[in-house]
Amino acid sequence: MGLFSESFGRALKVGKLVLDMYGDGFGGGYEAPVKVGERYRVRIESLGKGGDGIAKIKGFVIFVPNTQVGDEVEIVINSVKRKFAFAEVIG
């Protein structure tokens, strides 16, 4: 094949690599660092608008009800959304 098809083939490979790394901008390609049922020991860093404590795992926001800033608690993840998760205190 010619120069055009080689360049086009390389561009497709680069495009696929970018999609694999960063997603398609429509929710694809990103996986939350937590899963339902997993347990963690976390520190509550702040409070959300609704009063739930906010912890972070690898920068991912976890809402934990019935906690206060500074609490160190053991949690279990009970719901995972695209940009945040919900957990409950277990210890």
N, CA, C and O atoms as a CHARMM CRD file, in Angstrom:
* protein
*
  364
    1    1 MET  N      0.83300  -1.18300   0.00000 PROA 1      0.00000
    2    1 MET  CA     0.00000   0.00000   0.00000 PROA 1      0.00000
    3    1 MET  C      0.87700   1.24500   0.00000 PROA 1      0.00000
    4    1 MET  O      2.09900   1.16600   0.12200 PROA 1      0.00000
    5    2 GLY  N      0.23300   2.37600  -0.13700 PROA 2      0.00000
    6    2 GLY  CA     0.96600   3.62500  -0.23800 PROA 2      0.00000
    7    2 GLY  C      1.17900   4.30400   1.10000 PROA 2      0.00000
    8    2 GLY  O      0.77500   3.80900   2.15200 PROA 2      0.00000
    9    3 LEU  N      1.82400   5.44700   1.02300 PROA 3      0.00000
   10    3 LEU  CA     2.12600   6.23600   2.20300 PROA 3      0.00000
   11    3 LEU  C      0.86500   6.63000   2.95500 PROA 3      0.00000
   12    3 LEU  O      0.85100   6.63200   4.18600 PROA 3      0.00000
   13    4 PHE  N     -0.20400   6.96700   2.22000 PROA 4      0.00000
   14    4 PHE  CA    -1.45400   7.37000   2.85700 PROA 4      0.00000
   15    4 PHE  C     -1.99600   6.26600   3.76200 PROA 4      0.00000
   16    4 PHE  O     -2.36500   6.53000   4.90700 PROA 4      0.00000
   17    5 SER  N     -2.04800   5.03200   3.25900 PROA 5      0.00000
   18    5 SER  CA    -2.63300   3.95800   4.04900 PROA 5      0.00000
   19    5 SER  C     -1.76800   3.61500   5.25900 PROA 5      0.00000
   20    5 SER  O     -2.30600   3.22800   6.29600 PROA 5      0.00000
   21    6 GLU  N     -0.43200   3.74700   5.15800 PROA 6      0.00000
   22    6 GLU  CA     0.43100   3.51900   6.31600 PROA 6      0.00000
   23    6 GLU  C      0.18100   4.57800   7.38500 PROA 6      0.00000
   24    6 GLU  O      0.06500   4.25600   8.56700 PROA 6      0.00000
   25    7 SER  N      0.09900   5.84100   6.96900 PROA 7      0.00000
   26    7 SER  CA    -0.15100   6.93600   7.92100 PROA 7      0.00000
   27    7 SER  C     -1.52400   6.79000   8.56500 PROA 7      0.00000
   28    7 SER  O     -1.68300   6.99900   9.76800 PROA 7      0.00000
   29    8 PHE  N     -2.51400   6.42900   7.75300 PROA 8      0.00000
   30    8 PHE  CA    -3.86300   6.25700   8.26400 PROA 8      0.00000
   31    8 PHE  C     -3.90600   5.10700   9.27500 PROA 8      0.00000
   32    8 PHE  O     -4.56000   5.21500  10.31200 PROA 8      0.00000
   33    9 GLY  N     -3.21500   4.01800   8.97500 PROA 9      0.00000
   34    9 GLY  CA    -3.15400   2.87800   9.88900 PROA 9      0.00000
   35    9 GLY  C     -2.52700   3.25500  11.21900 PROA 9      0.00000
   36    9 GLY  O     -3.01100   2.84800  12.27500 PROA 9      0.00000
   37   10 ARG  N     -1.43800   4.04000  11.17300 PROA 10     0.00000
   38   10 ARG  CA    -0.79400   4.50800  12.40400 PROA 10     0.00000
   39   10 ARG  C     -1.72200   5.41700  13.19400 PROA 10     0.00000
   40   10 ARG  O     -1.78700   5.32300  14.42000 PROA 10     0.00000
   41   11 ALA  N     -2.44100   6.29600  12.50400 PROA 11     0.00000
   42   11 ALA  CA    -3.37500   7.20600  13.16800 PROA 11     0.00000
   43   11 ALA  C     -4.48700   6.41800  13.86500 PROA 11     0.00000
   44   11 ALA  O     -4.90000   6.77900  14.96700 PROA 11     0.00000
   45   12 LEU  N     -4.96700   5.36200  13.24200 PROA 12     0.00000
   46   12 LEU  CA    -6.00100   4.53100  13.87600 PROA 12     0.00000
   47   12 LEU  C     -5.47700   3.87000  15.14100 PROA 12     0.00000
   48   12 LEU  O     -6.18500   3.80300  16.14500 PROA 12     0.00000
   49   13 LYS  N     -4.24000   3.38100  15.10200 PROA 13     0.00000
   50   13 LYS  CA    -3.64800   2.74300  16.28100 PROA 13     0.00000
   51   13 LYS  C     -3.48700   3.74500  17.41900 PROA 13     0.00000
   52   13 LYS  O     -3.77100   3.42600  18.57300 PROA 13     0.00000
   53   14 VAL  N     -3.02800   4.96300  17.09700 PROA 14     0.00000
   54   14 VAL  CA    -2.87400   6.00800  18.11000 PROA 14     0.00000
   55   14 VAL  C     -4.23700   6.38000  18.67800 PROA 14     0.00000
   56   14 VAL  O     -4.38000   6.54400  19.89000 PROA 14     0.00000
   57   15 GLY  N     -5.24200   6.51500  17.80900 PROA 15     0.00000
   58   15 GLY  CA    -6.59300   6.83900  18.26800 PROA 15     0.00000
   59   15 GLY  C     -7.13900   5.77800  19.19800 PROA 15     0.00000
   60   15 GLY  O     -7.77400   6.11200  20.19800 PROA 15     0.00000
   61   16 LYS  N     -6.91200   4.51800  18.90200 PROA 16     0.00000
   62   16 LYS  CA    -7.37100   3.42900  19.76100 PROA 16     0.00000
   63   16 LYS  C     -6.66300   3.48200  21.10400 PROA 16     0.00000
   64   16 LYS  O     -7.28600   3.26700  22.14400 PROA 16     0.00000
   65   17 LEU  N     -5.35400   3.76800  21.09000 PROA 17     0.00000
   66   17 LEU  CA    -4.59900   3.88000  22.32900 PROA 17     0.00000
   67   17 LEU  C     -5.16400   4.98900  23.21200 PROA 17     0.00000
   68   17 LEU  O     -5.32200   4.80200  24.41800 PROA 17     0.00000
   69   18 VAL  N     -5.46900   6.13800  22.61800 PROA 18     0.00000
   70   18 VAL  CA    -6.02600   7.25900  23.37600 PROA 18     0.00000
   71   18 VAL  C     -7.38400   6.87600  23.97100 PROA 18     0.00000
   72   18 VAL  O     -7.65100   7.17300  25.13600 PROA 18     0.00000
   73   19 LEU  N     -8.23700   6.22700  23.19200 PROA 19     0.00000
   74   19 LEU  CA    -9.53700   5.78100  23.71200 PROA 19     0.00000
   75   19 LEU  C     -9.37100   4.78500  24.84200 PROA 19     0.00000
   76   19 LEU  O    -10.09200   4.85400  25.83800 PROA 19     0.00000
   77   20 ASP  N     -8.43300   3.85700  24.70500 PROA 20     0.00000
   78   20 ASP  CA    -8.19600   2.87100  25.75800 PROA 20     0.00000
   79   20 ASP  C     -7.74000   3.54000  27.04900 PROA 20     0.00000
   80   20 ASP  O     -8.11400   3.12000  28.14400 PROA 20     0.00000
   81   21 MET  N     -6.92000   4.59400  26.90800 PROA 21     0.00000
   82   21 MET  CA    -6.37700   5.26600  28.08600 PROA 21     0.00000
   83   21 MET  C     -7.36600   6.22900  28.73100 PROA 21     0.00000
   84   21 MET  O     -7.46200   6.28700  29.95700 PROA 21     0.00000
   85   22 TYR  N     -8.10000   6.98200  27.92200 PROA 22     0.00000
   86   22 TYR  CA    -8.89100   8.08000  28.44900 PROA 22     0.00000
   87   22 TYR  C    -10.38900   7.95100  28.23000 PROA 22     0.00000
   88   22 TYR  O    -11.14400   8.79300  28.71600 PROA 22     0.00000
   89   23 GLY  N    -10.83700   6.95600  27.53500 PROA 23     0.00000
   90   23 GLY  CA   -12.26300   6.81200  27.27300 PROA 23     0.00000
   91   23 GLY  C    -12.69700   7.65600  26.09100 PROA 23     0.00000
   92   23 GLY  O    -11.89800   8.36000  25.47200 PROA 23     0.00000
   93   24 ASP  N    -13.97000   7.56500  25.79800 PROA 24     0.00000
   94   24 ASP  CA   -14.50500   8.24400  24.61500 PROA 24     0.00000
   95   24 ASP  C    -15.20200   9.55600  24.93400 PROA 24     0.00000
   96   24 ASP  O    -15.77700  10.18100  24.04400 PROA 24     0.00000
   97   25 GLY  N    -15.15900   9.98400  26.19500 PROA 25     0.00000
   98   25 GLY  CA   -15.82900  11.21900  26.58700 PROA 25     0.00000
   99   25 GLY  C    -17.30000  11.02000  26.87800 PROA 25     0.00000
  100   25 GLY  O    -17.99600  11.97700  27.21800 PROA 25     0.00000
  101   26 PHE  N    -17.78700   9.80000  26.75200 PROA 26     0.00000
  102   26 PHE  CA   -19.19400   9.51000  27.00000 PROA 26     0.00000
  103   26 PHE  C    -19.34600   8.42700  28.05600 PROA 26     0.00000
  104   26 PHE  O    -20.29100   7.63900  28.01600 PROA 26     0.00000
  105   27 GLY  N    -18.40800   8.38900  29.00700 PROA 27     0.00000
  106   27 GLY  CA   -18.50400   7.43500  30.09800 PROA 27     0.00000
  107   27 GLY  C    -17.75600   6.14200  29.85800 PROA 27     0.00000
  108   27 GLY  O    -17.67600   5.31300  30.76400 PROA 27     0.00000
  109   28 GLY  N    -17.21200   5.94000  28.69000 PROA 28     0.00000
  110   28 GLY  CA   -16.47100   4.71800  28.42200 PROA 28     0.00000
  111   28 GLY  C    -15.02500   4.84500  28.83500 PROA 28     0.00000
  112   28 GLY  O    -14.49500   5.95300  28.91300 PROA 28     0.00000
  113   29 GLY  N    -14.37400   3.71900  29.10000 PROA 29     0.00000
  114   29 GLY  CA   -12.95100   3.70900  29.35000 PROA 29     0.00000
  115   29 GLY  C    -12.52900   4.01000  30.77000 PROA 29     0.00000
  116   29 GLY  O    -11.33700   3.92100  31.06500 PROA 29     0.00000
  117   30 TYR  N    -13.42800   4.35900  31.66300 PROA 30     0.00000
  118   30 TYR  CA   -13.04900   4.66500  33.03200 PROA 30     0.00000
  119   30 TYR  C    -13.69200   3.65100  33.96100 PROA 30     0.00000
  120   30 TYR  O    -14.89100   3.38300  33.87700 PROA 30     0.00000
  121   31 GLU  N    -12.89100   3.09900  34.83500 PROA 31     0.00000
  122   31 GLU  CA   -13.42600   2.16000  35.80900 PROA 31     0.00000
  123   31 GLU  C    -13.16500   2.70500  37.20100 PROA 31     0.00000
  124   31 GLU  O    -12.04100   3.10600  37.50400 PROA 31     0.00000
  125   32 ALA  N    -14.17800   2.72800  38.04800 PROA 32     0.00000
  126   32 ALA  CA   -14.03600   3.21200  39.41500 PROA 32     0.00000
  127   32 ALA  C    -13.02400   2.33100  40.15100 PROA 32     0.00000
  128   32 ALA  O    -12.95500   1.12700  39.90100 PROA 32     0.00000
  129   33 PRO  N    -12.23800   2.92400  41.05400 PROA 33     0.00000
  130   33 PRO  CA   -11.23800   2.14200  41.78200 PROA 33     0.00000
  131   33 PRO  C    -11.82400   1.31100  42.92000 PROA 33     0.00000
  132   33 PRO  O    -11.07800   0.64300  43.63600 PROA 33     0.00000
  133   34 VAL  N    -13.14700   1.33800  43.10100 PROA 34     0.00000
  134   34 VAL  CA   -13.80500   0.55200  44.15200 PROA 34     0.00000
  135   34 VAL  C    -14.92100  -0.28000  43.54000 PROA 34     0.00000
  136   34 VAL  O    -15.42900   0.02900  42.46100 PROA 34     0.00000
  137   35 LYS  N    -15.29200  -1.33800  44.24700 PROA 35     0.00000
  138   35 LYS  CA   -16.38800  -2.20100  43.79500 PROA 35     0.00000
  139   35 LYS  C    -17.32200  -2.48700  44.96300 PROA 35     0.00000
  140   35 LYS  O    -16.90600  -2.47200  46.12100 PROA 35     0.00000
  141   36 VAL  N    -18.58100  -2.74400  44.65200 PROA 36     0.00000
  142   36 VAL  CA   -19.57200  -3.07300  45.67800 PROA 36     0.00000
  143   36 VAL  C    -19.07800  -4.26900  46.49200 PROA 36     0.00000
  144   36 VAL  O    -18.60700  -5.26700  45.94700 PROA 36     0.00000
  145   37 GLY  N    -19.20300  -4.13300  47.81400 PROA 37     0.00000
  146   37 GLY  CA   -18.80400  -5.21300  48.71900 PROA 37     0.00000
  147   37 GLY  C    -17.39600  -5.08900  49.26500 PROA 37     0.00000
  148   37 GLY  O    -17.05600  -5.74900  50.24700 PROA 37     0.00000
  149   38 GLU  N    -16.56500  -4.24900  48.64300 PROA 38     0.00000
  150   38 GLU  CA   -15.19800  -4.08200  49.13900 PROA 38     0.00000
  151   38 GLU  C    -15.20200  -3.27800  50.42900 PROA 38     0.00000
  152   38 GLU  O    -16.04800  -2.40800  50.63500 PROA 38     0.00000
  153   39 ARG  N    -14.24600  -3.58100  51.28800 PROA 39     0.00000
  154   39 ARG  CA   -14.11200  -2.89300  52.58000 PROA 39     0.00000
  155   39 ARG  C    -12.83500  -2.06800  52.59800 PROA 39     0.00000
  156   39 ARG  O    -11.80600  -2.46800  52.05400 PROA 39     0.00000
  157   40 TYR  N    -12.92700  -0.90200  53.23800 PROA 40     0.00000
  158   40 TYR  CA   -11.78400  -0.00100  53.33300 PROA 40     0.00000
  159   40 TYR  C    -11.76800   0.66500  54.69100 PROA 40     0.00000
  160   40 TYR  O    -12.80400   0.78900  55.34400 PROA 40     0.00000
  161   41 ARG  N    -10.59800   1.09100  55.11200 PROA 41     0.00000
  162   41 ARG  CA   -10.44300   1.95900  56.28000 PROA 41     0.00000
  163   41 ARG  C    -10.15900   3.33700  55.69600 PROA 41     0.00000
  164   41 ARG  O     -9.19100   3.50800  54.95600 PROA 41     0.00000
  165   42 VAL  N    -10.99700   4.32700  56.02200 PROA 42     0.00000
  166   42 VAL  CA   -10.87400   5.66600  55.43500 PROA 42     0.00000
  167   42 VAL  C    -10.95500   6.74300  56.51100 PROA 42     0.00000
  168   42 VAL  O    -11.40100   6.50000  57.63200 PROA 42     0.00000
  169   43 ARG  N    -10.51500   7.92500  56.13800 PROA 43     0.00000
  170   43 ARG  CA   -10.65300   9.11900  56.98700 PROA 43     0.00000
  171   43 ARG  C    -11.62400  10.05800  56.28900 PROA 43     0.00000
  172   43 ARG  O    -11.49300  10.30600  55.09100 PROA 43     0.00000
  173   44 ILE  N    -12.59100  10.57900  57.02300 PROA 44     0.00000
  174   44 ILE  CA   -13.55900  11.52500  56.45900 PROA 44     0.00000
  175   44 ILE  C    -12.88100  12.89000  56.33400 PROA 44     0.00000
  176   44 ILE  O    -12.42800  13.47500  57.31900 PROA 44     0.00000
  177   45 GLU  N    -12.82500  13.37800  55.08900 PROA 45     0.00000
  178   45 GLU  CA   -12.10000  14.61300  54.78900 PROA 45     0.00000
  179   45 GLU  C    -12.97100  15.85800  54.83900 PROA 45     0.00000
  180   45 GLU  O    -12.49600  16.94000  55.18400 PROA 45     0.00000
  181   46 SER  N    -14.24000  15.70600  54.49700 PROA 46     0.00000
  182   46 SER  CA   -15.14200  16.86100  54.45200 PROA 46     0.00000
  183   46 SER  C    -16.57600  16.35600  54.49900 PROA 46     0.00000
  184   46 SER  O    -16.82400  15.15200  54.56800 PROA 46     0.00000
  185   47 LEU  N    -17.52400  17.30200  54.46100 PROA 47     0.00000
  186   47 LEU  CA   -18.94300  16.95500  54.44800 PROA 47     0.00000
  187   47 LEU  C    -19.56900  17.41600  53.14500 PROA 47     0.00000
  188   47 LEU  O    -19.25400  18.49300  52.63900 PROA 47     0.00000
  189   48 GLY  N    -20.45600  16.59700  52.60800 PROA 48     0.00000
  190   48 GLY  CA   -21.20000  16.96900  51.41500 PROA 48     0.00000
  191   48 GLY  C    -22.35800  17.87500  51.75900 PROA 48     0.00000
  192   48 GLY  O    -22.64000  18.09800  52.93600 PROA 48     0.00000
  193   49 LYS  N    -23.03700  18.40200  50.74900 PROA 49     0.00000
  194   49 LYS  CA   -24.16600  19.30500  50.95500 PROA 49     0.00000
  195   49 LYS  C    -25.27400  18.67800  51.78800 PROA 49     0.00000
  196   49 LYS  O    -25.94000  19.36900  52.55900 PROA 49     0.00000
  197   50 GLY  N    -25.47200  17.37700  51.63700 PROA 50     0.00000
  198   50 GLY  CA   -26.51400  16.67900  52.39300 PROA 50     0.00000
  199   50 GLY  C    -26.08800  16.25300  53.77600 PROA 50     0.00000
  200   50 GLY  O    -26.87600  15.65800  54.51100 PROA 50     0.00000
  201   51 GLY  N    -24.83700  16.54900  54.15200 PROA 51     0.00000
  202   51 GLY  CA   -24.34700  16.20900  55.47900 PROA 51     0.00000
  203   51 GLY  C    -23.58200  14.90100  55.55400 PROA 51     0.00000
  204   51 GLY  O    -23.03700  14.57000  56.60600 PROA 51     0.00000
  205   52 ASP  N    -23.52800  14.14800  54.46100 PROA 52     0.00000
  206   52 ASP  CA   -22.76000  12.90700  54.46100 PROA 52     0.00000
  207   52 ASP  C    -21.26800  13.21300  54.48400 PROA 52     0.00000
  208   52 ASP  O    -20.80900  14.18800  53.89000 PROA 52     0.00000
  209   53 GLY  N    -20.51400  12.35400  55.18500 PROA 53     0.00000
  210   53 GLY  CA   -19.07000  12.47200  55.17300 PROA 53     0.00000
  211   53 GLY  C    -18.53300  12.12000  53.79800 PROA 53     0.00000
  212   53 GLY  O    -19.12900  11.32600  53.07000 PROA 53     0.00000
  213   54 ILE  N    -17.40500  12.71400  53.45000 PROA 54     0.00000
  214   54 ILE  CA   -16.76100  12.43000  52.17000 PROA 54     0.00000
  215   54 ILE  C    -15.35000  11.90800  52.43800 PROA 54     0.00000
  216   54 ILE  O    -14.52900  12.56800  53.07400 PROA 54     0.00000
  217   55 ALA  N    -15.10200  10.70700  51.93400 PROA 55     0.00000
  218   55 ALA  CA   -13.75900  10.12900  51.95200 PROA 55     0.00000
  219   55 ALA  C    -13.32900   9.97300  50.49600 PROA 55     0.00000
  220   55 ALA  O    -14.15600  10.05900  49.58800 PROA 55     0.00000
  221   56 LYS  N    -12.05300   9.74600  50.27700 PROA 56     0.00000
  222   56 LYS  CA   -11.56700   9.52200  48.91200 PROA 56     0.00000
  223   56 LYS  C    -10.66500   8.30900  48.89400 PROA 56     0.00000
  224   56 LYS  O     -9.84700   8.09700  49.78900 PROA 56     0.00000
  225   57 ILE  N    -10.83900   7.51600  47.84600 PROA 57     0.00000
  226   57 ILE  CA    -9.97500   6.36800  47.59200 PROA 57     0.00000
  227   57 ILE  C     -9.40900   6.57600  46.19500 PROA 57     0.00000
  228   57 ILE  O    -10.14800   6.58000  45.21000 PROA 57     0.00000
  229   58 LYS  N     -8.08700   6.75000  46.11600 PROA 58     0.00000
  230   58 LYS  CA    -7.41200   7.05300  44.85100 PROA 58     0.00000
  231   58 LYS  C     -8.07200   8.24000  44.14800 PROA 58     0.00000
  232   58 LYS  O     -8.20200   8.24900  42.92400 PROA 58     0.00000
  233   59 GLY  N     -8.49000   9.25100  44.93900 PROA 59     0.00000
  234   59 GLY  CA    -9.11700  10.44800  44.39700 PROA 59     0.00000
  235   59 GLY  C    -10.59200  10.30500  44.08200 PROA 59     0.00000
  236   59 GLY  O    -11.24000  11.28000  43.70100 PROA 59     0.00000
  237   60 PHE  N    -11.13500   9.10400  44.23400 PROA 60     0.00000
  238   60 PHE  CA   -12.53800   8.81300  43.92200 PROA 60     0.00000
  239   60 PHE  C    -13.39300   9.09500  45.15000 PROA 60     0.00000
  240   60 PHE  O    -13.09000   8.59800  46.23500 PROA 60     0.00000
  241   61 VAL  N    -14.45200   9.87900  45.00300 PROA 61     0.00000
  242   61 VAL  CA   -15.28400  10.32500  46.12400 PROA 61     0.00000
  243   61 VAL  C    -16.20000   9.20600  46.61700 PROA 61     0.00000
  244   61 VAL  O    -16.88000   8.53800  45.83800 PROA 61     0.00000
  245   62 ILE  N    -16.19400   9.02500  47.94400 PROA 62     0.00000
  246   62 ILE  CA   -17.06100   8.05200  48.61200 PROA 62     0.00000
  247   62 ILE  C    -17.89400   8.80700  49.63800 PROA 62     0.00000
  248   62 ILE  O    -17.34600   9.44000  50.54000 PROA 62     0.00000
  249   63 PHE  N    -19.22100   8.74200  49.50500 PROA 63     0.00000
  250   63 PHE  CA   -20.11500   9.36900  50.48400 PROA 63     0.00000
  251   63 PHE  C    -20.40900   8.36600  51.59400 PROA 63     0.00000
  252   63 PHE  O    -20.79800   7.22500  51.34200 PROA 63     0.00000
  253   64 VAL  N    -20.21000   8.82700  52.84300 PROA 64     0.00000
  254   64 VAL  CA   -20.40300   7.95500  54.01000 PROA 64     0.00000
  255   64 VAL  C    -21.31700   8.66200  55.00500 PROA 64     0.00000
  256   64 VAL  O    -20.87500   9.58100  55.69400 PROA 64     0.00000
  257   65 PRO  N    -22.59500   8.24900  55.09500 PROA 65     0.00000
  258   65 PRO  CA   -23.51000   8.90400  56.02600 PROA 65     0.00000
  259   65 PRO  C    -23.14300   8.65500  57.49000 PROA 65     0.00000
  260   65 PRO  O    -22.42900   7.70800  57.81800 PROA 65     0.00000
  261   66 ASN  N    -23.65000   9.52700  58.35400 PROA 66     0.00000
  262   66 ASN  CA   -23.47400   9.40800  59.81300 PROA 66     0.00000
  263   66 ASN  C    -22.01300   9.45800  60.24600 PROA 66     0.00000
  264   66 ASN  O    -21.60300   8.73500  61.15500 PROA 66     0.00000
  265   67 THR  N    -21.23300  10.31100  59.59400 PROA 67     0.00000
  266   67 THR  CA   -19.83600  10.51100  59.96500 PROA 67     0.00000
  267   67 THR  C    -19.54300  11.99900  60.03700 PROA 67     0.00000
  268   67 THR  O    -20.30000  12.82500  59.52600 PROA 67     0.00000
  269   68 GLN  N    -18.43000  12.32500  60.68100 PROA 68     0.00000
  270   68 GLN  CA   -17.98800  13.70700  60.81900 PROA 68     0.00000
  271   68 GLN  C    -16.56400  13.83600  60.30200 PROA 68     0.00000
  272   68 GLN  O    -15.83300  12.84800  60.22900 PROA 68     0.00000
  273   69 VAL  N    -16.17000  15.05400  59.94300 PROA 69     0.00000
  274   69 VAL  CA   -14.81100  15.31500  59.48000 PROA 69     0.00000
  275   69 VAL  C    -13.81500  14.83800  60.54300 PROA 69     0.00000
  276   69 VAL  O    -13.96200  15.13700  61.72800 PROA 69     0.00000
  277   70 GLY  N    -12.81500  14.10200  60.10000 PROA 70     0.00000
  278   70 GLY  CA   -11.78700  13.58600  61.00000 PROA 70     0.00000
  279   70 GLY  C    -12.02600  12.16000  61.46400 PROA 70     0.00000
  280   70 GLY  O    -11.10300  11.51000  61.95600 PROA 70     0.00000
  281   71 ASP  N    -13.25300  11.66100  61.31700 PROA 71     0.00000
  282   71 ASP  CA   -13.53900  10.27200  61.71000 PROA 71     0.00000
  283   71 ASP  C    -12.69600   9.31700  60.87200 PROA 71     0.00000
  284   71 ASP  O    -12.55100   9.50700  59.66500 PROA 71     0.00000
  285   72 GLU  N    -12.14400   8.29700  61.50900 PROA 72     0.00000
  286   72 GLU  CA   -11.48300   7.20500  60.80200 PROA 72     0.00000
  287   72 GLU  C    -12.34400   5.97800  61.00800 PROA 72     0.00000
  288   72 GLU  O    -12.50500   5.49800  62.13000 PROA 72     0.00000
  289   73 VAL  N    -12.89800   5.47700  59.91600 PROA 73     0.00000
  290   73 VAL  CA   -13.89900   4.41200  60.01100 PROA 73     0.00000
  291   73 VAL  C    -13.62400   3.30800  58.99300 PROA 73     0.00000
  292   73 VAL  O    -12.95000   3.52400  57.98600 PROA 73     0.00000
  293   74 GLU  N    -14.15700   2.12600  59.27700 PROA 74     0.00000
  294   74 GLU  CA   -14.13500   1.04200  58.31100 PROA 74     0.00000
  295   74 GLU  C    -15.47100   1.07600  57.58100 PROA 74     0.00000
  296   74 GLU  O    -16.53000   1.18300  58.20000 PROA 74     0.00000
  297   75 ILE  N    -15.40600   0.98500  56.25700 PROA 75     0.00000
  298   75 ILE  CA   -16.62000   1.08000  55.44700 PROA 75     0.00000
  299   75 ILE  C    -16.73300  -0.11000  54.50900 PROA 75     0.00000
  300   75 ILE  O    -15.75600  -0.80200  54.22400 PROA 75     0.00000
  301   76 VAL  N    -17.96200  -0.32600  54.03500 PROA 76     0.00000
  302   76 VAL  CA   -18.19500  -1.26400  52.94600 PROA 76     0.00000
  303   76 VAL  C    -18.90700  -0.48600  51.84100 PROA 76     0.00000
  304   76 VAL  O    -19.85300   0.25600  52.10400 PROA 76     0.00000
  305   77 ILE  N    -18.44900  -0.66000  50.61800 PROA 77     0.00000
  306   77 ILE  CA   -19.03800   0.02000  49.46400 PROA 77     0.00000
  307   77 ILE  C    -20.35600  -0.67300  49.12800 PROA 77     0.00000
  308   77 ILE  O    -20.39000  -1.89200  48.95600 PROA 77     0.00000
  309   78 ASN  N    -21.45700   0.10900  49.03100 PROA 78     0.00000
  310   78 ASN  CA   -22.74800  -0.51700  48.70300 PROA 78     0.00000
  311   78 ASN  C    -23.36400  -0.03100  47.40100 PROA 78     0.00000
  312   78 ASN  O    -24.37800  -0.57600  46.96700 PROA 78     0.00000
  313   79 SER  N    -22.77500   0.98700  46.76300 PROA 79     0.00000
  314   79 SER  CA   -23.26800   1.45100  45.46600 PROA 79     0.00000
  315   79 SER  C    -22.15800   2.23500  44.78000 PROA 79     0.00000
  316   79 SER  O    -21.53500   3.10200  45.39300 PROA 79     0.00000
  317   80 VAL  N    -21.91100   1.93300  43.50800 PROA 80     0.00000
  318   80 VAL  CA   -20.86500   2.62800  42.75300 PROA 80     0.00000
  319   80 VAL  C    -21.48000   3.26600  41.51700 PROA 80     0.00000
  320   80 VAL  O    -22.11000   2.59400  40.70000 PROA 80     0.00000
  321   81 LYS  N    -21.28800   4.56400  41.39500 PROA 81     0.00000
  322   81 LYS  CA   -21.72000   5.33000  40.22800 PROA 81     0.00000
  323   81 LYS  C    -20.48300   5.67500  39.39700 PROA 81     0.00000
  324   81 LYS  O    -19.36900   5.26400  39.72400 PROA 81     0.00000
  325   82 ARG  N    -20.69000   6.42900  38.32500 PROA 82     0.00000
  326   82 ARG  CA   -19.58000   6.77900  37.43800 PROA 82     0.00000
  327   82 ARG  C    -18.53700   7.66100  38.11600 PROA 82     0.00000
  328   82 ARG  O    -17.33800   7.46900  37.91300 PROA 82     0.00000
  329   83 LYS  N    -18.98500   8.62900  38.92200 PROA 83     0.00000
  330   83 LYS  CA   -18.05100   9.59200  39.50600 PROA 83     0.00000
  331   83 LYS  C    -17.95900   9.54100  41.02200 PROA 83     0.00000
  332   83 LYS  O    -17.18100  10.29100  41.61200 PROA 83     0.00000
  333   84 PHE  N    -18.73000   8.67800  41.66700 PROA 84     0.00000
  334   84 PHE  CA   -18.70200   8.59100  43.12300 PROA 84     0.00000
  335   84 PHE  C    -19.31700   7.26600  43.56600 PROA 84     0.00000
  336   84 PHE  O    -19.87700   6.51600  42.76600 PROA 84     0.00000
  337   85 ALA  N    -19.19400   7.00400  44.86700 PROA 85     0.00000
  338   85 ALA  CA   -19.78000   5.77400  45.42600 PROA 85     0.00000
  339   85 ALA  C    -20.41200   6.09800  46.77300 PROA 85     0.00000
  340   85 ALA  O    -20.13400   7.13700  47.37200 PROA 85     0.00000
  341   86 PHE  N    -21.26100   5.19800  47.23700 PROA 86     0.00000
  342   86 PHE  CA   -21.86000   5.27800  48.56600 PROA 86     0.00000
  343   86 PHE  C    -21.37200   4.11500  49.39100 PROA 86     0.00000
  344   86 PHE  O    -21.19200   3.00900  48.88000 PROA 86     0.00000
  345   87 ALA  N    -21.15500   4.36400  50.67500 PROA 87     0.00000
  346   87 ALA  CA   -20.69600   3.30400  51.57900 PROA 87     0.00000
  347   87 ALA  C    -21.38000   3.47400  52.91500 PROA 87     0.00000
  348   87 ALA  O    -22.00100   4.50200  53.18600 PROA 87     0.00000
  349   88 GLU  N    -21.25900   2.44200  53.75600 PROA 88     0.00000
  350   88 GLU  CA   -21.76900   2.54500  55.12600 PROA 88     0.00000
  351   88 GLU  C    -20.67700   2.09900  56.08900 PROA 88     0.00000
  352   88 GLU  O    -19.82400   1.27400  55.76000 PROA 88     0.00000
  353   89 VAL  N    -20.73100   2.66700  57.28200 PROA 89     0.00000
  354   89 VAL  CA   -19.76700   2.33800  58.31600 PROA 89     0.00000
  355   89 VAL  C    -20.04100   0.93500  58.83700 PROA 89     0.00000
  356   89 VAL  O    -21.18800   0.57300  59.10000 PROA 89     0.00000
  357   90 ILE  N    -18.96900   0.14000  58.98400 PROA 90     0.00000
  358   90 ILE  CA   -19.13500  -1.20300  59.54700 PROA 90     0.00000
  359   90 ILE  C    -18.26900  -1.41200  60.77800 PROA 90     0.00000
  360   90 ILE  O    -18.35900  -2.45400  61.42800 PROA 90     0.00000
  361   91 GLY  N    -17.44400  -0.45100  61.10200 PROA 91     0.00000
  362   91 GLY  CA   -16.60200  -0.60900  62.29200 PROA 91     0.00000
  363   91 GLY  C    -15.90400   0.65300  62.66000 PROA 91     0.00000
  364   91 GLY  O    -15.15800   0.68400  63.63900 PROA 91     0.00000
